[in-house]
């Protein structure tokens, strides 16, 4: 066979986060899309869940003319889909799949999965059923499309790419129903690894001693672990996003990965020149306005703005570590010359935006008095049980004038309609001077990559795939003057990490304007090394591996 890489004519890619913005995989797929569209055009087709029913999906543009002939055929087959485009750079084809009608077939489907692949669905709970039915429906859609447009075409090379255990069911169906299609499975984090870390157990020191199947039973994760493991073993190409997670896969899933696919970024999201400056100034004005109206404190252009963001994974994302570091920061005498405004941009169980804060913001006035509980912008449904608010209470954060550190929790998704910030996350993140992501469990780490893409220097750890990648590029542990500070973190050095974050913030605050600008430029440079134009080669290798293995599986040479 030729050494030249085989490249697909069609790619079907599915994830629970296609046109459904609720995690980092949304960013992976939506930013990678343009690079693939440049070569595949409308032969790149994303499949996502139709979670919107009669409501308009804000990330999807329906197009009744797109594949209209197949739409008629698929409707006649009982499939219910919306066809259009994902409203991201490249505007790739997207198919939103209605899967609720298949719940009646759930038990029969689970029985067949056991017979065919020994997937254990007996211990299913939570989102398992919903993900399984979406995957089942998505596989039916791909089968229908393939039979209508592609089947019989000479040497048509087709890839089906499944992301995370949630869509592993679809890959297994495709292998059985349409064996001609080559399959790629990407686990962005193993379900067991994430659970071990999230339950406070030491993951890294004991990783070689953990048995994935045994831990699945201990942590009540049998079904999710089972579908993930069987998908990994049955895919034509099994992949993950970093070397650190590749080791996890080998230990916990008993299957080495075929390829590592680091996550890139698409710089068309980043404004340039005067637009960049204008948006940064607008973000900072909004930050200072919210902070003043909430706390009654005053902030000038010299205020150092810091944030963390991402999913609300208390230990895994290092949210606890971040608050610990900020608490230590406010008692460090070296900070006395600097005022710091700290944000926690982590979506929680939001009830509503604070009306008292909205009223103050709308007046346009400047305030000298604080509102009640001046550390949060939205009321939560679980104010008494929330981890962030609990830790702020324990550390007696009151945002009083005695402290140079003001901390504010923004617990809402920032998509422009939260009622307080009313800006998208990418427009808001521009206002930061520094970001902090002290992850304990982070297979890649999109948030620090997004940060440096917007020329915001970041602090991360060597337990994040991104942090390890930066160190590999630099050839040493990267420092904040290089745009990314990578802190060593392990199972037991929580206190040292907090001190390292605190010391790095003080170092950055003490840097001259020229040195800060130089650090911002370095941040932008390292981000350019992680563009999809640089990283797509890893996907091309994965596609080649899958296609060649599928040829062998189907009796080819």
C-alpha positions as CSV (number, residue, x, y, z in Angstrom):
1,X,0.0,0.0,0.0
2,X,1.2,3.5,-0.8
3,X,3.0,5.6,2.0
4,X,0.8,8.5,1.0
5,X,-1.8,9.3,3.6
6,X,-5.4,8.2,2.7
7,X,-7.8,11.1,3.1
8,X,-11.6,10.8,3.4
9,X,-14.1,12.0,0.8
10,X,-16.7,12.4,3.6
11,X,-16.5,12.9,7.3
12,X,-19.5,12.5,9.6
13,X,-18.7,13.7,13.1
14,X,-20.9,13.6,16.1
15,X,-20.9,14.9,19.6
16,X,-23.5,15.9,22.2
17,X,-22.0,19.4,21.9
18,X,-22.6,19.9,18.2
19,X,-24.7,23.2,18.1
20,X,-25.1,22.7,21.8
21,X,-22.7,24.9,23.8
22,X,-22.1,23.3,27.2
23,X,-18.4,22.4,27.3
24,X,-15.0,22.3,25.8
25,X,-15.8,19.9,23.0
26,X,-18.0,22.5,21.5
27,X,-14.9,24.7,21.1
28,X,-12.8,21.8,19.8
29,X,-15.3,21.0,17.0
30,X,-16.5,24.5,16.2
31,X,-13.0,25.9,15.8
32,X,-11.7,22.9,13.9
33,X,-14.6,23.0,11.4
34,X,-13.2,25.8,9.1
35,X,-10.0,23.9,8.5
36,X,-11.8,20.8,7.5
37,X,-14.4,22.7,5.4
38,X,-11.6,24.1,3.3
39,X,-10.8,20.6,2.0
40,X,-14.1,18.8,2.3
41,X,-16.7,21.5,1.8
42,X,-20.2,20.2,2.3
43,X,-18.9,16.6,2.7
44,X,-18.1,17.4,6.3
45,X,-21.3,16.8,8.2
46,X,-21.8,17.3,11.9
47,X,-24.6,15.6,13.8
48,X,-25.9,16.9,17.1
49,X,-28.9,16.4,19.3
50,X,-32.1,18.4,18.7
51,X,-32.4,19.7,22.3
52,X,-34.4,22.7,21.2
53,X,-37.7,21.2,19.9
54,X,-39.8,24.2,18.8
55,X,-37.4,26.8,20.0
56,X,-34.7,28.3,17.7
57,X,-31.2,27.0,18.3
58,X,-28.9,30.1,18.6
59,X,-26.0,28.2,17.0
60,X,-27.8,26.7,14.0
61,X,-29.1,28.1,10.7
62,X,-31.7,25.8,9.2
63,X,-31.6,25.5,5.4
64,X,-34.6,23.7,3.8
65,X,-32.8,23.5,0.4
66,X,-29.8,21.6,1.7
67,X,-30.0,17.9,0.9
68,X,-33.7,18.4,0.3
69,X,-34.1,15.1,-1.7
70,X,-32.6,13.1,1.1
71,X,-34.6,14.9,3.7
72,X,-37.8,13.7,2.0
73,X,-36.4,10.1,1.9
74,X,-35.3,10.2,5.5
75,X,-38.7,11.5,6.6
76,X,-40.3,8.6,4.8
77,X,-38.0,6.3,6.8
78,X,-39.3,7.8,10.0
79,X,-36.2,10.0,10.8
80,X,-36.9,13.5,12.1
81,X,-34.0,15.8,11.4
82,X,-33.3,19.5,10.9
83,X,-30.7,20.2,8.2
84,X,-28.7,23.4,8.1
85,X,-25.4,25.0,9.1
86,X,-23.5,25.4,12.3
87,X,-23.1,29.2,12.9
88,X,-19.4,29.1,13.4
89,X,-16.4,30.0,11.0
90,X,-16.7,27.8,8.0
91,X,-20.4,27.3,8.5
92,X,-20.2,23.5,8.1
93,X,-23.3,21.3,7.4
94,X,-25.0,20.3,10.6
95,X,-27.9,17.9,11.2
96,X,-29.9,18.1,14.4
97,X,-31.4,14.8,15.3
98,X,-34.6,14.2,17.1
99,X,-34.1,11.1,19.2
100,X,-37.1,11.0,21.6
101,X,-39.1,8.6,19.5
102,X,-36.6,5.9,20.0
103,X,-36.9,5.6,23.8
104,X,-39.5,2.9,23.2
105,X,-36.7,0.8,21.6
106,X,-34.3,1.4,24.5
107,X,-34.3,-2.0,26.1
108,X,-34.1,-3.9,22.8
109,X,-31.2,-1.7,21.8
110,X,-29.4,-2.3,25.1
111,X,-29.9,-6.1,24.7
112,X,-28.5,-6.0,21.2
113,X,-25.5,-3.9,22.4
114,X,-24.8,-6.6,25.0
115,X,-25.1,-9.4,22.4
116,X,-22.9,-7.7,19.8
117,X,-20.3,-5.9,22.0
118,X,-20.8,-6.9,25.6
119,X,-21.8,-3.3,26.6
120,X,-23.2,-3.4,30.1
121,X,-26.2,-1.0,30.3
122,X,-27.8,-2.6,33.4
123,X,-26.3,0.1,35.7
124,X,-27.3,3.1,33.6
125,X,-28.4,6.3,35.3
126,X,-28.4,10.0,34.7
127,X,-27.7,11.0,31.1
128,X,-26.8,7.5,29.8
129,X,-30.3,6.8,28.3
130,X,-30.5,10.2,26.6
131,X,-27.1,9.9,25.1
132,X,-27.7,6.3,24.0
133,X,-30.9,7.2,22.2
134,X,-29.3,10.2,20.5
135,X,-26.4,8.0,19.3
136,X,-28.8,5.4,18.1
137,X,-30.8,8.0,16.1
138,X,-27.5,9.6,14.7
139,X,-26.3,6.2,13.5
140,X,-29.6,5.7,11.7
141,X,-29.2,9.2,10.0
142,X,-25.7,8.4,8.8
143,X,-26.8,5.0,7.5
144,X,-29.7,6.6,5.6
145,X,-27.5,9.4,4.1
146,X,-24.8,6.9,3.2
147,X,-27.3,4.6,1.4
148,X,-28.9,7.6,-0.4
149,X,-25.8,9.5,-1.6
150,X,-22.6,7.4,-1.2
151,X,-23.2,3.7,-1.4
152,X,-22.0,2.2,-4.7
153,X,-19.6,5.1,-5.4
154,X,-16.3,3.6,-6.4
155,X,-13.7,3.8,-3.6
156,X,-15.6,6.5,-1.6
157,X,-13.6,6.9,1.6
158,X,-15.9,7.7,4.5
159,X,-15.1,8.5,8.2
160,X,-17.4,8.4,11.1
161,X,-15.9,10.3,14.1
162,X,-17.4,9.8,17.5
163,X,-16.5,12.1,20.5
164,X,-16.7,10.9,24.1
165,X,-18.6,7.9,25.5
166,X,-21.9,9.8,24.9
167,X,-21.7,8.9,21.2
168,X,-19.8,5.7,21.4
169,X,-23.1,3.8,20.9
170,X,-23.4,5.4,17.4
171,X,-19.9,4.2,16.4
172,X,-20.7,0.6,17.4
173,X,-23.9,0.8,15.4
174,X,-22.1,2.1,12.3
175,X,-19.5,-0.7,12.6
176,X,-22.3,-3.2,12.4
177,X,-24.8,-1.5,10.0
178,X,-22.3,0.1,7.6
179,X,-19.0,-1.7,8.0
180,X,-17.6,0.1,4.9
181,X,-17.4,3.3,7.0
182,X,-14.1,3.8,8.9
183,X,-14.5,4.8,12.5
184,X,-12.6,7.2,14.8
185,X,-13.2,7.5,18.5
186,X,-11.9,10.3,20.6
187,X,-12.1,10.3,24.3
188,X,-11.5,13.8,25.6
189,X,-11.3,12.4,29.2
190,X,-11.9,8.9,30.5
191,X,-15.1,8.6,32.5
192,X,-13.2,6.7,35.2
193,X,-10.2,9.1,35.4
194,X,-12.5,12.1,35.7
195,X,-14.5,10.3,38.4
196,X,-11.4,9.2,40.4
197,X,-10.1,12.8,40.4
198,X,-13.5,14.3,41.1
199,X,-14.1,12.0,44.1
200,X,-10.9,13.3,45.7
201,X,-8.8,10.1,45.1
202,X,-5.2,10.5,44.1
203,X,-5.2,9.7,40.4
204,X,-1.6,10.1,39.3
205,X,0.5,8.5,42.0
206,X,-1.6,5.3,41.8
207,X,-2.5,5.3,38.1
208,X,-0.5,2.1,37.3
209,X,-2.3,0.3,40.2
210,X,-5.9,1.2,39.3
211,X,-8.0,-1.3,37.5
212,X,-10.6,0.5,35.3
213,X,-13.3,-2.2,35.6
214,X,-12.9,-2.5,39.4
215,X,-13.0,1.3,39.8
216,X,-16.1,1.5,37.6
217,X,-17.9,-0.7,40.1
218,X,-16.6,1.2,43.1
219,X,-17.6,4.5,41.7
220,X,-21.0,3.3,40.2
221,X,-19.7,4.0,36.7
222,X,-20.1,0.6,35.2
223,X,-22.3,1.5,32.2
224,X,-20.4,4.6,31.1
225,X,-17.1,2.9,31.5
226,X,-18.4,-0.1,29.5
227,X,-19.5,1.8,26.5
228,X,-16.4,3.9,26.5
229,X,-14.1,0.8,26.8
230,X,-15.9,-1.2,24.1
231,X,-15.9,1.8,21.7
232,X,-12.2,2.3,22.2
233,X,-11.6,-1.4,21.4
234,X,-13.9,-1.5,18.4
235,X,-12.9,1.8,16.7
236,X,-10.7,1.6,13.6
237,X,-8.7,4.4,15.2
238,X,-8.8,5.2,19.0
239,X,-7.6,8.7,19.9
240,X,-7.3,11.1,22.8
241,X,-6.2,14.7,23.2
242,X,-2.9,14.6,25.1
243,X,-0.1,12.3,26.2
244,X,-1.2,12.5,29.8
245,X,-4.6,11.2,28.9
246,X,-3.1,8.6,26.6
247,X,-1.4,7.1,29.6
248,X,-4.8,7.2,31.4
249,X,-6.5,5.3,28.5
250,X,-3.8,2.6,28.5
251,X,-4.2,2.0,32.3
252,X,-8.0,2.4,32.7
253,X,-9.3,1.2,29.4
254,X,-6.6,-1.4,28.8
255,X,-6.2,0.0,25.3
256,X,-3.3,2.2,24.0
257,X,-4.4,5.0,21.7
258,X,-3.5,4.9,18.1
259,X,-3.1,8.7,17.8
260,X,-2.9,11.8,20.0
261,X,-5.0,14.7,18.7
262,X,-4.0,17.9,20.5
263,X,-6.7,20.6,20.5
264,X,-6.1,23.6,18.3
265,X,-7.7,27.0,17.9
266,X,-9.1,29.1,15.0
267,X,-7.8,32.6,15.2
268,X,-10.7,34.0,13.2
269,X,-12.4,34.3,16.6
270,X,-9.8,36.9,17.7
271,X,-10.2,40.5,16.7
272,X,-7.2,42.5,15.4
273,X,-5.8,46.0,15.4
274,X,-8.2,48.7,16.5
275,X,-11.1,46.3,16.9
276,X,-9.1,44.3,19.4
277,X,-8.3,47.5,21.4
278,X,-11.9,48.7,21.2
279,X,-13.3,45.4,22.5
280,X,-10.7,45.1,25.3
281,X,-11.6,48.6,26.5
282,X,-15.3,47.8,26.3
283,X,-14.8,44.6,28.3
284,X,-12.9,46.4,31.0
285,X,-15.5,49.1,31.3
286,X,-18.1,46.4,31.8
287,X,-16.0,44.6,34.4
288,X,-15.4,47.8,36.4
289,X,-19.0,48.8,36.1
290,X,-20.3,45.5,37.4
291,X,-17.7,45.5,40.2
292,X,-18.5,49.1,41.3
293,X,-22.3,48.5,41.3
294,X,-21.9,45.3,43.2
295,X,-19.3,46.3,45.8
296,X,-19.3,50.2,45.9
297,X,-15.6,50.1,45.3
298,X,-13.8,52.1,42.6
299,X,-11.5,50.7,39.9
300,X,-9.2,52.5,37.6
301,X,-7.3,51.5,34.5
302,X,-4.3,50.3,36.6
303,X,-6.5,47.6,38.3
304,X,-5.1,44.2,37.6
305,X,-8.0,41.9,36.3
306,X,-7.7,38.2,36.8
307,X,-10.2,35.4,36.0
308,X,-10.8,31.7,35.9
309,X,-13.5,30.0,33.9
310,X,-14.8,26.7,32.6
311,X,-17.0,23.9,33.8
312,X,-18.0,23.8,37.4
313,X,-15.7,20.9,38.4
314,X,-14.6,22.0,41.8
315,X,-11.4,20.0,42.2
316,X,-10.7,18.9,38.7
317,X,-10.6,22.4,37.3
318,X,-8.9,23.8,40.4
319,X,-11.6,26.2,41.3
320,X,-10.8,25.5,45.0
321,X,-7.1,26.0,44.4
322,X,-7.9,29.4,42.6
323,X,-9.9,30.7,45.6
324,X,-7.2,29.5,48.0
325,X,-4.6,31.4,46.1
326,X,-6.7,34.6,45.9
327,X,-7.2,34.4,49.7
328,X,-3.5,34.1,50.3
329,X,-2.9,37.0,47.8
330,X,-5.0,39.5,49.8
331,X,-2.8,38.9,52.9
332,X,0.5,39.3,51.1
333,X,2.2,42.6,51.9
334,X,3.9,42.7,48.6
335,X,0.5,43.4,47.0
336,X,0.0,46.7,48.9
337,X,0.7,48.9,45.8
338,X,-1.7,47.0,43.5
339,X,-5.5,46.7,43.3
340,X,-6.7,43.3,41.9
341,X,-10.2,42.5,40.6
342,X,-10.8,38.7,40.5
343,X,-13.5,37.0,38.5
344,X,-14.8,33.4,38.7
345,X,-16.6,32.9,35.4
346,X,-18.0,29.4,36.1
347,X,-21.6,28.5,35.2
348,X,-23.6,27.3,38.2
349,X,-27.3,26.6,39.0
350,X,-28.5,30.1,38.2
351,X,-31.9,31.2,39.3
352,X,-32.0,34.7,37.9
353,X,-29.8,37.8,37.5
354,X,-29.8,40.1,40.5
355,X,-32.4,42.8,40.0
356,X,-30.8,45.1,42.5
357,X,-27.5,44.9,40.5
358,X,-29.4,45.3,37.2
359,X,-31.1,48.5,38.5
360,X,-27.7,50.0,39.5
361,X,-26.1,49.1,36.2
362,X,-28.9,50.7,34.2
363,X,-28.6,54.0,36.0
364,X,-25.1,54.6,34.8
365,X,-24.2,56.1,38.2
366,X,-21.1,55.4,40.3
367,X,-21.8,53.9,43.8
368,X,-20.0,54.1,47.1
369,X,-22.0,51.5,49.0
370,X,-22.1,47.7,48.5
371,X,-25.2,45.6,47.8
372,X,-26.1,42.7,50.0
373,X,-23.7,39.7,49.4
374,X,-21.4,41.7,47.1
375,X,-19.5,38.7,45.7
376,X,-22.1,37.3,43.2
377,X,-23.9,38.7,40.2
378,X,-26.8,36.2,39.9
379,X,-28.9,34.5,42.5
380,X,-28.6,30.7,42.6
381,X,-31.1,28.0,43.3
382,X,-28.7,26.5,45.9
383,X,-27.2,29.6,47.6
384,X,-26.5,27.7,50.8
385,X,-24.9,24.6,49.2
386,X,-22.8,26.2,46.4
387,X,-19.1,25.4,46.8
388,X,-17.8,28.7,45.6
389,X,-20.0,30.8,47.9
390,X,-19.2,28.4,50.8
391,X,-15.5,28.8,50.4
392,X,-15.9,32.6,50.1
393,X,-17.9,32.6,53.3
394,X,-15.3,30.4,55.1
395,X,-12.6,32.8,54.1
396,X,-14.7,35.8,55.0
397,X,-14.5,37.5,51.6
398,X,-16.6,40.7,52.0
399,X,-15.0,42.9,49.2
400,X,-14.3,45.6,51.8
401,X,-12.0,48.6,51.3
402,X,-9.5,47.0,53.7
403,X,-8.4,44.5,51.1
404,X,-6.7,45.1,47.8
405,X,-8.4,42.0,46.3
406,X,-12.0,42.1,45.1
407,X,-13.5,38.8,44.1
408,X,-16.7,38.4,42.1
409,X,-18.5,35.1,41.1
410,X,-20.3,35.3,37.7
411,X,-22.2,32.0,37.7
412,X,-23.8,32.3,34.3
413,X,-23.0,31.1,30.8
414,X,-21.7,34.2,28.9
415,X,-23.4,34.1,25.6
416,X,-24.7,37.7,25.6
417,X,-28.0,37.4,27.3
418,X,-27.3,36.6,31.0
419,X,-28.8,39.9,32.2
420,X,-25.7,41.3,33.9
421,X,-22.6,40.9,31.7
422,X,-24.5,40.8,28.5
423,X,-21.4,40.0,26.5
424,X,-20.1,36.8,24.9
425,X,-17.3,35.0,26.7
426,X,-14.8,35.8,24.0
427,X,-15.6,39.5,24.2
428,X,-15.5,39.5,27.9
429,X,-12.2,37.5,28.3
430,X,-10.4,40.2,26.3
431,X,-10.6,42.5,29.4
432,X,-8.4,40.3,31.5
433,X,-4.8,41.0,32.3
434,X,-4.1,37.5,33.6
435,X,-6.0,34.2,33.8
436,X,-5.5,31.3,36.2
437,X,-6.4,27.6,35.5
438,X,-4.8,25.5,38.2
439,X,-6.3,22.2,37.0
440,X,-5.8,18.9,38.8
441,X,-7.6,16.9,36.0
442,X,-7.4,18.5,32.6
443,X,-6.8,16.2,29.5
444,X,-6.1,19.3,27.3
445,X,-7.1,22.7,28.6
446,X,-9.0,24.9,26.2
447,X,-9.5,27.8,28.6
448,X,-5.8,28.6,28.9
449,X,-5.4,28.2,25.2
450,X,-8.3,30.5,24.5
451,X,-6.8,33.0,27.0
452,X,-3.4,33.2,25.2
453,X,-5.1,33.4,21.8
454,X,-6.6,36.7,23.1
455,X,-3.2,37.8,24.3
456,X,-4.0,37.2,28.0
457,X,-1.1,35.6,29.8
458,X,-2.2,32.5,31.7
459,X,-1.2,30.3,34.7
460,X,-1.8,26.6,34.3
461,X,-0.3,23.3,35.5
462,X,1.6,20.4,34.2
463,X,-1.4,18.2,34.9
464,X,-3.1,19.9,31.9
465,X,-2.3,18.6,28.4
466,X,-1.9,22.2,27.3
467,X,0.6,23.0,30.0
468,X,2.7,19.9,29.1
469,X,2.5,21.0,25.4
470,X,3.8,24.5,26.3
471,X,6.7,23.1,28.2
472,X,7.6,20.8,25.3
473,X,7.6,23.8,23.0
474,X,9.7,25.9,25.4
475,X,12.0,23.1,26.3
476,X,11.6,24.0,30.0
477,X,8.9,25.0,32.6
478,X,7.4,28.0,31.0
479,X,7.3,31.3,33.0
480,X,4.8,34.1,33.0
481,X,7.1,36.4,31.1
482,X,6.8,33.9,28.3
483,X,3.0,34.2,28.2
484,X,2.2,31.0,30.0
485,X,3.3,30.0,33.6
486,X,3.2,26.3,34.0
487,X,3.2,25.2,37.7
488,X,4.1,21.7,38.8
489,X,1.1,20.0,40.4
490,X,0.7,16.5,41.8
491,X,-1.6,14.6,44.1
492,X,-0.3,16.2,47.3
493,X,1.1,19.7,46.7
494,X,-2.1,21.8,47.0
495,X,-0.6,24.4,49.3
496,X,2.5,24.8,47.3
497,X,0.5,25.4,44.1
498,X,-1.6,28.1,45.8
499,X,1.6,29.9,46.9
500,X,3.0,29.5,43.4
501,X,-0.1,31.1,41.9
502,X,0.0,33.9,44.4
503,X,3.7,34.6,43.8
504,X,3.2,34.6,40.0
505,X,0.3,37.1,40.3
506,X,2.5,39.4,42.4
507,X,5.4,39.1,40.0
508,X,3.1,40.0,37.1
509,X,1.5,42.9,39.0
510,X,5.0,44.3,39.7
511,X,6.2,44.1,36.0
512,X,6.5,47.3,34.1
513,X,4.0,48.1,31.4
514,X,6.6,47.2,28.8
515,X,7.3,43.8,30.3
516,X,3.6,43.1,30.6
517,X,3.1,44.0,26.9
518,X,6.0,41.7,26.0
519,X,4.3,38.8,28.0
520,X,1.1,39.5,26.1
521,X,2.9,39.3,22.8
522,X,4.5,36.0,23.9
523,X,1.1,34.7,24.8
524,X,-0.2,35.5,21.3
525,X,2.9,33.8,19.7
526,X,2.5,30.5,21.6
527,X,-1.2,30.5,20.6
528,X,-0.3,30.7,17.0
529,X,1.7,27.5,17.4
530,X,-1.5,25.8,18.4
531,X,-3.7,26.9,15.5
532,X,-5.6,24.2,13.7
533,X,-3.5,24.8,10.6
534,X,-0.6,23.4,12.7
535,X,-2.5,20.6,14.5
536,X,-4.7,19.3,11.7
537,X,-1.8,17.0,10.6
538,X,-2.5,14.8,13.6
539,X,-6.1,14.3,12.4
540,X,-5.0,13.5,8.9
541,X,-2.8,10.7,10.4
542,X,-5.9,9.4,12.4
543,X,-8.1,9.4,9.3
544,X,-5.4,7.5,7.4
545,X,-5.1,4.9,10.3
546,X,-8.9,4.5,10.4
547,X,-9.2,4.1,6.6
548,X,-6.4,1.5,6.4
549,X,-7.8,-0.5,9.3
550,X,-11.3,-0.4,7.8
551,X,-9.9,-1.8,4.6
552,X,-8.2,-4.6,6.4
553,X,-11.4,-5.2,8.5
554,X,-13.4,-5.5,5.3
555,X,-11.0,-8.0,3.7
556,X,-8.9,-5.6,1.7
557,X,-5.1,-5.5,1.5
